[in-house]
Amino acid sequence: MSDRELDVVVHGATGFTGRLVARYLLDHAPAGTRIALSGRSRERLAQVGEGLGPAGADLPLLVADSHDDDALADLAARTRVVATTVGPYERHGLPLVRACATAGTDYVDLTGEVLFMRASIDACHAAAAHSGARVVHACGFDSVPSDVGVHLLATTAAAHGLGRLEETRFLMTGAAGGVGGGTVATAQGVVERLASDPDARRVALDPYALSPDRAREPDRTVDAPPGDGPDPWGVRWDAVTGRWLAPYVMGVVNSRVVRRSNALTGWSYGRGFRYEEAIAVPGRVVGAPVAAAVAAGTLAGAAAFAVPPVRRLLDRVLPEAGTGPDEASLHEGWFAARLHARTTSGRVVEAVLRSPGDPGYVSTARMLGEAALALVHDRDRLPDRAGVLTPATAFGDVLLRRLRAAGVTFRAL
């Protein structure tokens, strides 16, 4: 792809998150990186570019609607990498994936939609593998911390001769940030689809929904051990960490991505790998009601989106599409997490993660930006894989090093 005129195109640059990604790339890309903005309106793209300062005003502008196959094919043919923030992805994303898979163009996005990722795998994995394209979903807050964090646990265990991973947990220990209109619209669309479509619900609730070889994955039952059963929605005390565990709403997405990484690498984490995610609340006594409140709020939120009258009421008060947190919230936000795994040797490996900035926006723009830059500038150091991939299988240690250099803590204990 060295003969292409552009290195990275930010598709959806006129949206709230798209502007943040464009800003990140302008601030952090090595000199000479050829960046362009893409979206439906040339006028709005020009306004975004001017808002990014002198360097932004000179960026090339590509007009492409997410459902215009010819425009998307032209976009994909002109660049080495497409970074897209246009969601909900199930509604708008597949034509661009197809265009990139056909053209051999690398692709990264921010999706947290299991149904879209499954559709992308079914429709485009073979074509991308044939063309050499790396199509990498979930390159933001969902699911880089989880996926790269487990990769760190596995490589740490291997480096110290501790064997492979067995029971593994990702625990969100703290976070602060806002919610934007795009996130709300995606969540609403997912809940509506699951409430009305039994087949979609069956796929989304399958813990191995994204596996490349579902038949070789274990059957899961309600009596399975922790990390090997249905997604945990209750509140429970965890003696290992000394914390109450409450359901983490994005665990139903991140866990599927992590399990796909294990399968794509020939089950390198282990055939006995079991994985779950939760929110960890400290305090044996005071933590119990907090964890219960988190669980109740999570279930109530999902139910509210599924009930049309309540959903219409929420539409009046929740953020509109294209909006996001204010500047202060963006920079005051943060998140922290802890991972631990028991290995086949009986020993435990642990890691901690921490990232400054609003998780869904500042951290996400950082993660997507570094993923795109890795595809441009570190391609010869990436794992030798193509197709529809995950962050861990597409980037391995390369993204880990990039994020550390960008201020994100990924530390094995």
C-alpha positions in Angstrom: 0.0 0.0 0.0 3.0 2.3 -0.1 1.8 3.9 -3.3 -1.4 5.2 -1.8 -1.8 9.0 -1.5 -3.0 8.9 2.1 -2.0 7.2 5.3 -5.0 7.6 7.6 -8.6 8.7 6.8 -10.8 9.6 9.8 -14.3 8.7 8.6 -17.0 10.4 10.6 -14.8 13.4 11.4 -17.7 15.8 11.8 -19.0 13.8 14.8 -18.0 14.5 18.4 -15.7 11.5 18.7 -14.4 11.9 15.1 -13.2 15.4 15.9 -11.3 14.1 19.0 -9.6 11.4 16.9 -8.6 13.9 14.2 -7.2 16.2 16.9 -5.3 13.3 18.5 -3.7 12.3 15.2 -2.7 15.8 14.3 -1.1 16.2 17.8 0.7 12.8 17.9 1.3 11.5 14.4 5.0 11.6 13.2 5.8 14.3 10.8 4.9 13.4 7.3 1.9 11.3 8.2 -0.8 12.0 5.6 -4.1 12.4 7.3 -7.5 13.2 5.7 -11.0 13.8 7.0 -14.1 12.0 5.6 -17.8 12.4 6.1 -21.1 13.2 4.3 -20.7 17.0 4.0 -17.7 18.8 2.5 -18.8 22.0 4.2 -19.0 20.5 7.7 -15.6 18.7 7.1 -14.1 22.1 6.2 -15.4 23.6 9.4 -13.9 20.7 11.4 -10.6 21.1 9.7 -10.5 24.9 10.3 -11.4 24.2 14.0 -8.3 22.1 14.3 -5.9 25.0 13.5 -3.6 25.7 10.6 -2.6 22.1 10.1 -6.2 20.9 10.2 -7.3 23.5 7.6 -4.9 22.0 5.1 -6.1 18.4 5.5 -7.6 16.7 2.4 -11.4 16.3 2.6 -13.2 13.2 1.2 -16.9 13.1 0.9 -18.4 9.7 1.4 -21.7 8.6 2.8 -21.7 5.4 4.8 -24.1 3.7 2.4 -22.6 4.9 -0.9 -20.6 1.9 -2.1 -18.8 3.7 -4.9 -17.6 6.5 -2.6 -16.5 4.1 0.1 -14.6 2.0 -2.5 -12.8 5.2 -3.7 -12.0 6.2 -0.1 -10.6 2.7 0.7 -8.5 2.7 -2.5 -6.8 6.0 -1.6 -5.6 5.3 1.9 -3.6 2.8 3.9 -5.8 2.9 7.0 -9.4 4.0 7.7 -10.3 4.9 11.3 -14.1 5.2 11.5 -16.2 6.6 14.3 -19.6 6.4 12.4 -22.1 4.5 14.5 -24.3 2.7 15.4 -22.1 0.4 13.4 -24.7 -2.3 12.8 -26.7 0.4 10.9 -23.9 2.1 9.1 -20.7 0.1 9.3 -20.7 -3.0 7.1 -20.3 -1.3 3.7 -17.1 0.4 4.7 -15.7 -2.9 6.1 -16.5 -4.6 2.8 -14.8 -1.8 0.9 -11.6 -2.1 3.0 -11.6 -5.9 3.0 -11.8 -5.8 -0.8 -9.2 -3.1 -1.3 -6.7 -4.6 1.2 -7.0 -1.4 3.3 -6.5 -1.6 7.1 -9.5 -0.6 9.2 -10.1 0.3 12.8 -13.2 1.3 14.7 -14.8 1.9 18.1 -17.7 -0.5 18.0 -19.0 -2.2 21.1 -21.7 -4.0 19.1 -21.4 -7.8 19.1 -24.0 -8.3 16.4 -22.1 -6.0 14.0 -18.8 -7.7 14.7 -20.4 -11.1 14.1 -21.9 -9.8 10.8 -18.5 -8.4 9.8 -16.7 -11.7 10.5 -19.3 -13.6 8.5 -19.3 -11.2 5.5 -15.7 -10.0 5.4 -13.1 -12.2 7.2 -12.3 -14.3 4.2 -12.0 -11.4 1.8 -9.8 -9.4 4.3 -7.6 -12.4 4.9 -7.2 -12.8 1.1 -6.4 -9.1 0.5 -4.1 -8.8 3.5 -6.4 -6.2 5.2 -6.4 -6.0 9.0 -10.0 -5.2 10.0 -9.8 -4.5 13.7 -13.0 -3.8 15.7 -13.3 -2.5 19.3 -10.2 -0.3 19.3 -11.5 2.1 22.0 -12.5 1.9 25.7 -14.3 -1.2 24.4 -12.4 -3.4 24.2 -8.7 -2.4 24.3 -8.2 -2.4 28.1 -9.7 -5.8 28.4 -8.2 -7.4 25.3 -4.7 -5.9 25.6 -4.8 -6.4 29.4 -5.4 -10.2 29.1 -2.7 -10.3 26.4 -0.4 -8.8 29.0 -1.4 -11.4 31.6 -0.8 -14.2 29.1 2.6 -13.0 28.0 3.7 -12.3 31.6 2.7 -15.8 32.6 4.6 -17.3 29.6 7.7 -15.3 30.3 7.9 -16.5 33.9 7.1 -20.1 33.1 3.8 -20.1 34.9 1.8 -21.9 32.2 -1.4 -20.7 30.6 -4.4 -18.8 32.0 -7.4 -20.4 33.6 -9.9 -18.4 35.7 -9.3 -14.8 34.6 -11.1 -11.6 35.7 -11.1 -8.0 34.6 -12.4 -5.7 37.4 -13.3 -2.1 36.8 -12.1 -0.4 40.0 -13.0 3.2 39.3 -14.0 5.6 36.5 -15.2 9.1 35.9 -16.6 10.4 32.6 -19.6 11.6 30.7 -22.0 10.1 28.2 -22.6 11.4 24.7 -25.4 11.1 22.2 -23.7 8.6 20.0 -23.3 6.2 23.0 -26.9 6.6 23.9 -28.1 6.0 20.4 -26.0 2.8 20.1 -27.2 1.4 23.4 -30.8 2.2 22.5 -30.5 0.5 19.1 -28.9 -2.6 20.6 -31.6 -3.0 23.3 -34.4 -2.5 20.8 -32.9 -5.1 18.5 -32.5 -7.7 21.2 -35.9 -7.1 22.6 -37.6 -7.7 19.2 -35.3 -10.3 17.5 -34.9 -13.7 19.2 -32.2 -14.8 16.8 -30.1 -11.6 17.5 -30.7 -12.2 21.2 -29.4 -15.7 20.9 -26.2 -14.5 19.2 -25.6 -11.6 21.6 -26.0 -13.8 24.7 -23.7 -16.5 23.5 -20.4 -16.0 25.4 -18.5 -17.3 22.3 -20.5 -15.3 19.8 -17.3 -14.1 18.1 -15.4 -17.3 18.0 -13.9 -18.3 14.6 -14.8 -21.9 15.4 -17.8 -22.1 17.7 -18.0 -25.9 17.5 -14.6 -26.2 19.3 -15.6 -23.9 22.1 -17.1 -25.4 25.3 -20.8 -25.7 25.9 -21.9 -23.3 28.7 -24.4 -24.0 31.4 -25.9 -22.2 34.3 -23.9 -24.5 36.6 -20.6 -23.7 35.0 -17.8 -22.4 37.3 -17.0 -18.7 37.5 -15.9 -17.3 34.2 -17.3 -20.2 32.3 -21.1 -19.7 32.6 -23.6 -17.1 31.4 -22.7 -13.5 32.0 -22.9 -12.7 35.7 -25.7 -10.2 36.5 -25.9 -10.7 40.2 -24.0 -9.3 43.2 -21.4 -11.5 44.9 -18.5 -11.3 47.3 -15.2 -12.2 45.9 -12.8 -13.6 48.5 -9.8 -13.4 46.2 -9.9 -9.6 45.8 -11.9 -8.8 49.0 -14.5 -6.9 47.1 -18.1 -7.0 46.1 -18.6 -7.6 42.4 -21.4 -6.0 40.4 -22.3 -6.5 36.7 -20.2 -4.5 34.3 -22.5 -3.7 31.3 -19.7 -3.8 28.7 -18.5 -7.1 29.9 -20.9 -8.8 27.6 -19.0 -7.2 24.7 -15.4 -7.2 26.0 -15.6 -10.9 27.0 -16.5 -12.0 23.5 -13.6 -10.0 22.0 -11.2 -11.5 24.5 -12.4 -15.0 23.8 -12.1 -14.4 20.1 -8.4 -13.4 20.7 -7.8 -16.7 22.4 -9.3 -18.7 19.6 -7.6 -16.7 16.8 -4.2 -17.5 18.4 -4.9 -21.2 18.6 -6.2 -20.9 22.1 -2.8 -19.5 23.3 -4.3 -18.4 26.6 -5.3 -22.0 27.2 -8.1 -24.4 26.5 -9.1 -24.0 30.1 -9.2 -20.2 29.9 -12.3 -18.8 31.6 -13.1 -15.1 31.6 -15.5 -12.7 33.1 -15.7 -8.9 33.9 -17.3 -7.0 36.8 -17.2 -3.8 38.7 -15.3 -4.2 41.9 -16.6 -2.3 45.0 -14.5 -2.3 48.2 -15.8 -2.7 51.7 -17.2 -5.9 53.2 -20.1 -4.0 54.7 -20.5 -0.7 52.9 -19.7 -2.1 49.5 -22.7 -4.5 49.4 -25.4 -1.8 49.0 -23.3 0.1 46.5 -22.8 -3.1 44.4 -26.5 -3.8 44.6 -27.4 -0.3 43.4 -25.0 -0.7 40.5 -26.7 -4.0 39.5 -30.2 -2.6 39.9 -29.3 0.5 37.8 -27.7 -1.6 35.1 -30.8 -3.8 34.7 -33.2 -0.8 35.0 -31.4 1.1 32.3 -31.6 -1.8 29.9 -35.2 -2.3 30.6 -36.0 1.4 30.1 -34.7 1.3 26.6 -36.8 -1.7 25.8 -40.1 -0.1 26.8 -41.3 2.3 24.1 -43.1 4.8 26.3 -40.1 5.1 28.7 -37.7 5.3 25.7 -39.6 8.2 24.2 -39.5 10.0 27.6 -35.7 9.3 27.8 -35.2 10.7 24.3 -36.3 14.1 25.6 -33.6 14.3 28.3 -30.7 12.2 27.1 -27.9 13.7 25.0 -28.5 14.0 21.3 -26.4 12.4 18.6 -23.3 14.3 17.8 -22.9 15.7 21.3 -20.6 14.8 24.1 -19.2 15.9 27.5 -17.9 19.4 28.1 -14.2 20.2 27.9 -13.8 20.0 31.7 -15.4 16.6 32.0 -13.3 15.3 29.1 -10.0 16.1 30.8 -11.0 15.4 34.4 -12.2 11.9 33.5 -10.2 8.7 34.1 -10.6 4.9 34.6 -8.7 2.3 36.5 -8.9 -1.5 36.3 -7.3 -4.6 37.7 -6.9 -8.0 36.1 -5.9 -11.3 37.7 -5.7 -14.9 36.5 -4.9 -18.2 38.0 -2.5 -20.1 35.8 -2.1 -23.8 35.1 0.9 -23.8 37.5 -1.4 -22.7 40.3 0.3 -19.3 40.5 -1.6 -16.0 40.0 -0.6 -13.2 37.6 -2.0 -9.7 38.0 -1.9 -6.4 36.2 -3.2 -2.9 36.8 -4.5 -0.4 34.2 -5.1 3.3 34.5 -5.8 5.9 31.8 -6.3 9.7 32.2 -9.1 11.4 30.4 -12.8 10.6 29.9 -12.9 6.8 29.1 -15.4 6.9 26.3 -13.9 10.0 24.6 -10.3 11.1 25.5 -9.1 7.6 26.2 -11.0 6.2 23.3 -9.5 8.7 20.9 -6.1 7.9 22.2 -6.5 4.2 21.7 -8.0 4.4 18.2 -5.4 7.0 17.2 -2.5 4.8 18.4 -4.1 1.7 16.7 -4.2 3.6 13.4 -0.7 4.9 13.7 0.6 1.4 14.5 -0.9 0.2 11.2 0.9 3.0 9.4 4.3 3.1 11.1 4.7 -0.3 12.8 3.3 -2.6 10.2 6.4 -4.7 9.9 6.4 -5.3 13.6 2.8 -6.4 13.9 1.7 -10.1 14.1 1.5 -11.7 10.7 -2.3 -11.9 10.5 -5.0 -10.5 8.3 -8.8 -10.8 8.4 -11.3 -9.6 11.0 -9.1 -9.3 14.1 -9.2 -8.1 17.6 -6.8 -5.5 19.2 -4.7 -8.1 20.9 -4.4 -10.3 17.8 -3.8 -7.4 15.4 -1.3 -5.4 17.4 0.1 -7.6 20.3 2.9 -5.8 22.2 3.1 -3.0 19.6 -0.1 -1.3 20.9 0.8 -2.0 24.5 4.1 -0.1 24.0 2.4 2.7 22.1 -0.3 3.2 24.8 2.3 3.2 27.6 4.2 5.9 25.7 1.0 7.9 25.4 0.5 7.9 29.2 -1.7 4.8 29.8 -0.6 2.5 32.6 -0.5 -1.2 31.7 1.6 -2.8 34.5 2.0 -6.5 35.4 2.5 -7.0 39.1 
